[in-house]
Amino acid sequence: MFIPSALLKKLYTFGSLENTDQGVQFGIKNRLQDATLNELKHVVIDGTKVPLSDVHLHLGDGTTIDATALEDSTAIDFPLRRTLSVVCNREALDVGKHEISIAFKSKPFGTLDFTVEDAISEADETLLRIPRNKDDDYSDEAIAERQKFIRSFTDTDPEHSFQHSFDPHVTKGNAEHFVGVSQVPLGIAGPLQVNGEHAQGEFLIPMATSEGTLVASYNRGIKVVNLSGGVKSTVVNDCMQRAPVFVFSDARAAREFRDWVDNHMDEVRREAESTSSVAKLLYIDTYLSNDFAYLRFNYRTGDAAGQNMVGRATFAACGWIIDQYPEPIEHFYLESNFATDKKASQVNVMRTRGKRVTAEAIIDRSVLEQHMRVDPESLHDHWNVSTIGAFLSGANNNGAHSPNAITAMFIATGQDVANVSESSAGVLYTNVTDDGDLKISLTIPSLIVATYGGGTGLPTQHECLEMMGCYGKGKVHKFAEIVAGVALAGELSLGAAISSSDWVSSHESYGRNR
């Protein structure tokens, strides 16, 4: 199986090279796919081959294997994301850069051989370091040691922050240096009637927030939506990006590269999708500027948000491109900022990042007048004026506050909260129907959500997703439809409050102005 050289080097854990009591040690991590390790063929450090009799593999679970004992009949499992340490019984390395070559036989890849540079850093015993436990950094002992360190360093005793109700080991992969939890108040709004393609029925809405009136405001908007028959939600697009850049000698070379990539799309797709059973490469948008070719890879990522998934897939595809492209490439960077990860951008509004979802409803005139003390014409006029304000200010959203709903639901359900940056964009449209009712629709062009992976599996976040029937595989479009419906209800509530001058008085009664 062909593995691009750039991807092969990713098997090495950079920064892991160190001198230990047992010899020189470095780490290898499987970033490809589940495999077995069948034979270690050689280890070469600074041009000198280390006898295999002096090489040992530490598997991370207390097991050590001699390199000479590794063969097909004694192959060891090497699943995706597993790390092992290679320990060479030789003299210590000097501080500075060193070249390391390693070759091993693995199924299903065959023989893998690569060379990297790493460095031995000079130990600085004067640095104050947060306590860590190499064997189990999520053990009660390791946590207690860090809590003690915090008390000593800050002269405080964070009683509430140090309490937690779950096994800290479940946070591995979510938080390092675990010491406790940050407890955010959790309120419930709803139930909201959603008439989606995936979300159909009434849903209670968990919202984690410290902003007074927020849950009450959304609850008020949900009431009005429900009295008018509910909200209709539709996911109209779904893709996640990684955007590498290739640097050339001039613009013509960049143009020729673009054409070559277009002509080899099938091979690029094959390499990208080989890294995952979930990621599907949809298409590549190419943007040329100066001497640069920006390639915006667009993927489907199942029920995961997918940023890490598409990063791995794009790296594999770009490794193949670099190995196969017949002309010189001066530089390559895996991310060029064109994916605009954790940033709002116009390209996301136009081309989608995450889920592009629209929520819409027709709100009865009588419901608005009786429960919001406004009429459809007043709300429509107010939003027309607000749209001009958003345009003049350069805002990425002409609505009132859809990120409030998104953030509160993100925190409650274990989403990557920094993705509120992209998800904050919104396009609000209203009209007054021939019957005198209010038609309202909200498009969120880059809603980045997940129902599987990341923080969604943490205990309280898992429970909040389960409240809506949205945890696990096959649920992400359902969740996106619910989030959009809640956001629309909030636009109604705050828009009506501003139009009827209830906004300040609500904060006086419920919120931060008390």
ZAPANU-754330 format. One record per residue (C-alpha): residue in three letters; x, y, z. Coordinates in steps of 0.02 Angstrom, whole numbers, padded with zeros to 5 digits, always signed. Each point is the difference from the previous one (the first is absolute). Layout:
BEGIN
ALAXYZ
...
//
This chain:
BEGIN
MET+00000+00000+00000
PHE+00070+00169-00053
ILE+00017+00127+00140
PRO+00058+00177-00046
SER+00167+00045+00080
ALA-00072+00154+00085
LEU-00133-00107+00084
LEU+00127-00133+00049
LYS+00099+00127+00099
LYS-00157+00038+00100
LEU+00020-00171+00081
TYR+00145+00074+00097
THR-00045+00099+00156
PHE+00102+00158-00016
GLY+00068+00063+00165
SER+00007-00177+00072
LEU+00189-00025-00019
GLU+00083-00007+00170
ASN+00141-00078+00099
THR-00063-00117+00136
ASP+00077-00118+00126
GLN-00034-00143-00121
GLY+00073+00086-00153
VAL-00058+00114-00141
GLN-00189-00001-00018
PHE-00125+00067-00128
GLY-00183-00028-00037
ILE-00099-00072-00146
LYS-00188+00029-00016
ASN-00118-00084-00124
ARG-00086+00142-00093
LEU-00051-00107-00150
GLN-00121-00142+00041
ASP-00010-00159+00105
ALA+00150-00110-00036
THR+00120-00128+00070
LEU+00186+00023+00028
ASN+00087-00155-00069
GLU+00185+00038-00005
LEU+00123+00139+00043
LYS+00127+00004-00141
HIS+00120+00136+00056
VAL+00027+00154+00107
VAL+00135+00123-00053
ILE+00050+00152+00103
ASP+00115+00130-00078
GLY+00056-00125-00132
THR+00043-00138+00124
LYS-00105-00157+00001
VAL-00058-00057+00172
PRO+00013-00191+00019
LEU-00176-00070+00015
SER+00055-00095+00154
ASP+00017+00171+00083
VAL-00173+00061-00051
HIS-00156-00025+00106
LEU-00181+00051-00026
HIS-00102+00067+00146
LEU-00185-00020-00039
GLY-00067+00122+00128
ASP-00091-00130+00104
GLY+00154-00059+00095
THR+00046-00127-00135
THR+00175+00002-00076
ILE+00049-00100-00155
ASP+00175-00031-00065
ALA+00015+00052-00182
THR+00080-00166-00046
ALA-00154-00093+00064
LEU-00118+00090-00117
GLU-00051-00102-00153
ASP-00158-00052-00092
SER-00043-00133+00129
THR+00021+00123+00144
ALA-00073+00155-00085
ILE-00074+00127+00119
ASP-00160+00101-00026
PHE+00033+00180-00048
PRO-00173+00081-00007
LEU-00033+00177-00057
ARG+00060+00132+00126
ARG+00106-00124+00099
THR+00170+00063+00053
LEU+00154-00106+00036
SER+00174+00048+00055
VAL+00157-00060-00086
VAL+00144-00013+00123
CYS+00178-00022-00065
ASN+00134-00060+00121
ARG+00140+00119-00050
GLU+00094+00151+00065
ALA-00095+00161+00030
LEU-00021+00123-00142
ASP+00068+00176+00007
VAL-00118+00148+00014
GLY-00057+00056-00173
LYS-00069-00075-00161
HIS+00017-00184-00046
GLU-00051-00105-00151
ILE-00102-00156+00032
SER-00043-00134-00128
ILE-00115-00145+00037
ALA-00070-00140-00106
PHE-00130-00129+00050
LYS-00117-00126-00078
SER-00185+00024+00033
LYS-00163-00071-00062
PRO-00088+00063-00104
PHE+00133+00126-00051
GLY+00150-00111-00035
THR+00172+00073+00035
LEU+00000+00180+00060
ASP+00163+00097-00001
PHE+00025+00183+00042
THR+00127+00124+00065
VAL-00033+00149+00113
GLU+00093+00130+00100
ASP-00034+00030+00185
ALA+00095+00085+00138
ILE+00060-00030+00176
SER-00046+00153+00102
GLU+00103+00067+00142
ALA-00084-00035+00167
ASP-00042+00154+00101
GLU-00029-00051+00179
THR-00044+00178+00049
LEU-00165-00003-00095
LEU-00154-00021+00108
ARG-00106-00138-00076
ILE-00177-00060+00026
PRO+00009-00175+00078
ARG-00028-00144-00122
ASN-00003-00188+00015
LYS+00070-00089-00153
ASP-00083-00164+00045
ASP-00176+00065+00036
ASP-00027+00187-00001
TYR-00187-00022+00038
SER+00024-00100+00160
ASP-00063+00066+00166
GLU+00180+00020+00056
ALA+00050+00105-00152
ILE-00153+00110+00018
ALA+00028+00025+00186
GLU+00181+00049-00033
ARG-00056+00135-00123
GLN-00134+00062+00118
LYS+00131+00016+00135
PHE+00112+00095-00123
ILE-00142+00122-00038
ARG-00035+00031+00184
SER+00184+00035+00032
PHE+00031+00107-00154
THR-00158+00105+00010
ASP-00031+00000+00188
THR-00182-00046-00035
ASP-00108-00153+00031
PRO-00120-00025-00147
GLU-00127-00106+00091
HIS-00130-00012-00140
SER+00121-00011-00146
PHE+00085-00153+00076
GLN-00161-00102+00012
HIS-00057-00118-00138
SER-00125-00142-00011
PHE+00078-00110-00135
ASP+00156-00103-00032
PRO+00134+00126-00055
HIS+00068-00127-00124
VAL-00149+00036-00115
THR+00074+00174-00031
LYS+00158-00071-00079
GLY+00006+00074-00174
ASN-00108+00147+00057
ALA+00102+00087+00135
GLU+00180-00011+00058
HIS+00061+00035+00178
PHE-00174-00042+00066
VAL-00039+00075+00171
GLY-00190+00011+00005
VAL-00148+00078-00088
SER-00064+00173-00042
GLN-00184-00007+00043
VAL-00112+00107-00111
PRO-00184+00018+00050
LEU-00113-00110-00107
GLY-00178+00054-00041
ILE-00135-00082-00105
ALA-00107+00087-00130
GLY-00146-00071-00099
PRO-00061-00120-00050
LEU+00021+00064-00179
GLN-00104-00073-00141
VAL+00119-00035-00145
ASN-00068-00053-00169
GLY+00164-00053-00080
GLU+00054-00139-00114
HIS+00100-00080+00142
ALA-00068+00086+00157
GLN-00187-00028+00011
GLY-00094+00032+00161
GLU+00020+00095+00162
PHE+00172+00022+00078
LEU+00060+00067+00167
ILE+00149+00115-00028
PRO+00149-00006+00122
MET+00088+00169+00010
ALA+00158+00029+00103
THR+00023+00185+00036
SER+00039+00130+00131
GLU-00099+00137-00091
GLY-00159+00045+00092
THR-00161+00006-00105
LEU+00077-00107-00139
VAL-00095-00161+00037
ALA-00159+00097+00040
SER+00013+00096-00163
TYR+00019-00158-00104
ASN-00142-00082+00096
ARG-00111+00148-00045
GLY+00046-00011-00184
ILE-00030-00188+00000
LYS-00175+00027+00070
VAL-00044+00117-00143
VAL+00073-00120-00130
ASN-00096-00147+00074
LEU-00164+00097+00001
SER+00026+00030-00186
GLY+00031-00182-00044
GLY+00186-00020+00033
VAL+00157+00033-00099
LYS+00049-00081-00165
SER+00187-00038-00008
THR+00101-00061-00150
VAL+00184-00044-00020
VAL+00042+00053-00178
ASN+00189-00032-00004
ASP+00133-00089+00102
CYS+00189+00010-00019
MET+00159+00027+00100
GLN+00162+00073-00066
ARG+00187-00003+00010
ALA+00091+00124-00112
PRO+00184-00031-00039
VAL+00104+00119-00105
PHE+00136-00043-00126
VAL+00132+00131-00042
PHE+00078+00013-00173
SER+00129+00106-00091
ASP-00132+00101-00093
ALA-00185+00010-00040
ARG+00012-00108-00157
ALA+00074-00143+00099
ALA-00143+00015+00125
ARG-00127-00004-00143
GLU+00080-00158-00074
PHE-00006-00082+00171
ARG-00185+00039+00016
ASP-00034-00082-00168
TRP+00103-00153+00048
VAL-00097-00022+00163
ASP-00164+00015-00094
ASN+00056-00137-00119
HIS+00050-00116+00143
MET-00153+00024+00110
ASP-00040-00186+00008
GLU+00173-00041+00068
VAL-00005+00145+00123
ARG-00170-00057+00062
ARG+00062-00179+00021
GLU+00148+00054+00106
ALA-00105+00116+00108
GLU-00136-00127+00034
SER+00126-00139+00038
THR+00028+00079+00172
SER-00179-00016+00060
SER-00154-00109-00019
VAL-00107+00156+00023
ALA+00081+00147-00092
LYS-00057+00023-00179
LEU+00086+00128-00110
LEU-00135+00094-00096
TYR+00100+00124-00101
ILE+00147+00121+00006
ASP-00019+00188-00024
THR+00161+00074-00069
TYR+00041+00184+00022
LEU+00154+00076-00083
SER+00087+00157+00062
ASN+00178+00062-00032
ASP+00110-00156-00002
PHE-00119-00100+00110
ALA-00126-00138-00033
TYR-00126-00013+00142
LEU-00093-00167-00003
ARG-00158-00002+00105
PHE-00041-00185+00027
ASN-00185-00030+00039
TYR-00056-00159+00091
ARG-00148-00087+00077
THR+00046-00057+00175
GLY-00149-00098+00062
ASP-00056+00041+00177
ALA+00167+00075+00053
ALA+00042+00183-00020
GLY+00149-00067-00094
GLN+00140+00128+00010
ASN+00130-00129+00054
MET-00069-00130-00120
VAL+00015+00115-00151
GLY+00172+00058+00056
ARG+00065-00178-00003
ALA-00086-00037-00166
THR+00065+00159-00083
PHE+00176-00031+00062
ALA-00003-00173-00080
ALA-00065+00071-00164
CYS+00129+00139-00001
GLY+00139-00124+00037
TRP-00051-00096-00155
ILE-00007+00161-00102
ILE+00174+00051+00056
ASP+00071-00171-00042
GLN-00085-00009-00170
TYR+00001+00178-00069
PRO+00136+00007-00135
GLU+00047+00184+00021
PRO+00084+00092+00145
ILE-00104+00054+00150
GLU+00092+00130+00102
HIS-00101-00014+00162
PHE-00153-00087+00071
TYR-00104+00040+00154
LEU-00143-00112+00056
GLU-00107+00147+00054
SER+00001+00170-00084
ASN-00138+00084+00103
PHE-00117-00021-00149
ALA-00103-00129+00095
THR-00024+00141+00127
ASP-00002-00121+00146
LYS-00067+00086+00156
LYS-00030+00161-00096
ALA-00151+00079-00083
SER+00022+00030-00187
GLN-00093+00043-00157
VAL+00059-00160-00086
ASN-00092-00101+00133
VAL-00158+00101-00026
MET+00006-00034-00187
ARG+00072-00177-00006
THR-00053-00077+00168
ARG+00107-00068+00143
GLY-00085-00132+00106
LYS-00188-00005-00026
ARG-00097+00129-00101
VAL-00170-00002+00080
THR-00156+00107-00018
ALA-00139+00016+00130
GLU-00164+00083-00051
ALA-00172+00031+00070
ILE-00160+00097-00030
ILE-00052+00086+00162
ASP-00184+00041+00020
ARG-00039+00184+00019
SER-00113-00033+00148
VAL+00136-00099+00089
LEU+00125+00141-00020
GLU-00123+00131+00059
GLN-00061-00100+00150
HIS+00166-00071+00061
MET+00133+00122-00063
ARG-00102+00162-00007
VAL+00063+00037-00176
ASP-00074-00018-00173
PRO+00086-00080-00152
GLU+00025+00168-00086
SER+00096+00071+00149
LEU+00116-00150+00009
HIS+00027-00001-00188
ASP+00042+00186-00002
HIS+00118-00019+00148
TRP+00096-00140-00085
ASN+00013+00101-00161
VAL+00082+00140+00097
SER+00112-00123+00094
THR+00057-00077-00165
ILE+00064+00170-00057
GLY+00089+00017+00167
ALA+00082-00170-00021
PHE+00054+00046-00177
LEU+00076+00166+00054
SER+00092-00078+00147
GLY+00070-00145-00102
ALA-00083-00130+00113
ASN-00013-00180-00059
ASN-00180-00015+00062
ASN-00150+00113-00029
GLY-00100-00085+00137
ALA-00002+00044+00183
HIS+00090-00136+00097
SER+00001-00176-00075
PRO+00174-00032+00077
ASN-00083+00006+00172
ALA-00098-00158-00035
ILE+00145-00081-00092
THR+00125+00033+00140
ALA-00116-00057+00141
MET-00042-00160-00093
PHE+00182-00028-00050
ILE+00058+00008+00182
ALA-00141-00114+00057
THR+00031-00132-00133
GLY+00190-00007-00012
GLN+00027+00091-00164
ASP+00163+00092-00035
VAL-00055+00169+00068
ALA+00131+00093-00103
ASN-00101-00051-00153
VAL-00128+00130+00050
SER+00118+00114-00099
GLU-00055-00080-00164
SER-00174-00045+00062
SER-00040+00179+00049
ALA-00038+00048-00181
GLY-00184+00016-00038
VAL-00116+00063-00137
LEU-00171+00053+00065
TYR-00147+00035-00116
THR-00177+00056+00043
ASN-00156+00044-00095
VAL-00183+00035+00037
THR-00114-00126-00086
ASP-00159+00042-00094
ASP-00095-00060+00154
GLY+00092+00124+00110
ASP+00109-00129+00088
LEU+00190+00007+00021
LYS+00109-00112-00106
ILE+00174-00019+00074
SER+00148-00105-00054
LEU+00178-00014+00065
THR+00143-00079-00097
ILE+00155-00050+00098
PRO+00129-00030-00138
SER+00139-00077+00104
LEU-00069-00092+00151
ILE+00136-00119+00062
VAL-00078-00135+00107
ALA+00030-00182+00046
THR-00095-00138+00086
TYR+00146-00120+00007
GLY+00182+00022+00051
GLY+00087+00147+00081
GLY-00085+00065+00156
THR-00169-00078-00039
GLY+00045-00157+00096
LEU+00038+00088+00164
PRO-00126-00047+00134
THR-00108+00157+00019
GLN+00016+00045-00184
HIS-00052-00175-00050
GLU-00152+00015+00113
CYS-00052+00166-00077
LEU+00009-00072-00175
GLU-00101-00149+00059
MET-00137+00119+00064
MET-00030+00045-00183
GLY+00030-00175-00068
CYS+00154+00066-00088
TYR+00146-00102+00065
GLY+00095-00118-00114
LYS+00012-00042-00183
GLY-00132+00056-00123
LYS-00059+00144+00109
VAL+00100+00153-00054
HIS-00127+00070-00125
LYS-00136-00022+00129
PHE+00101+00101+00125
ALA+00038+00135-00129
GLU-00185+00019-00037
ILE-00040+00021+00185
VAL+00139+00129+00028
ALA-00062+00103-00147
GLY-00179-00008+00064
VAL+00052+00061+00172
ALA+00102+00141-00078
LEU-00152+00057-00100
ALA-00109+00001+00157
GLY+00128+00112+00083
GLU-00004+00122-00145
LEU-00188+00017+00023
SER+00014+00026+00187
LEU+00138+00131+00000
GLY-00065+00087-00156
ALA-00171+00019+00080
ALA+00077+00057+00165
ILE+00097+00138-00087
SER-00147+00051-00108
SER-00116+00011+00151
SER+00134+00076+00116
ASP-00005-00151+00117
TRP+00185-00037-00019
VAL+00069+00105+00144
SER-00144-00041+00117
SER+00028-00187-00027
HIS+00181+00016+00056
GLU-00058+00101+00149
SER-00117-00142+00051
TYR+00104-00154-00042
GLY+00177+00042-00044
ARG+00157+00094+00031
ASN-00081+00170+00037
ARG-00076-00060+00163
//
